[in-house]
Amino acid sequence: MLVYRKTVRLYHTDAAGILYYSHIYTMAHDVYEEMLRKIGLSVSYILNESDFLLPFVHSEADYKDTITVGTELEIRLKVERIGKTAYTLCYFFLNKKGVEVAFVKTVSVAVNKKTLQKIPLPDKLRDGLQRVANGEIE
């Protein structure tokens, strides 16, 4: 399980100082990009050098408690499923007390960059996701 730490900043919140709902995805995406970097597939590489893209085809979020400016979060990424062409990631947001305050799930699919048609997950991606799932990458 990959672990990432983040402090909620003022720009993440609404006028009441409470996390604006869409910023949970921004934070999850920070963790996602870090995971890709750690498995050797940075976003820059995917966009500029690879022959594939990894668009999100599903996302969901649950807010279990109030998250306010200054909250220190530990975000734990777990690989839930690795399929033939798609994969599912879960993000658990915990406060300093270890209480889960939010949860995000995303599903991404591999597509050919030119045709935008589904393709099997690239081997390097599949292997990297498996390493994350096995706890080899933190």
PyMOL commands that set and color helices and strands:
alter all, ss='L'
color gray80, all
select helices_A, chain A and resi 10-12+23-38+43-48+123-133
alter helices_A, ss='H'
color red, helices_A
select strands_A, chain A and resi 2-7+52-53+56-63+72-82+86-94+100-109+111-112
alter strands_A, ss='S'
color yellow, strands_A
deselect
rebuild
show_as cartoon
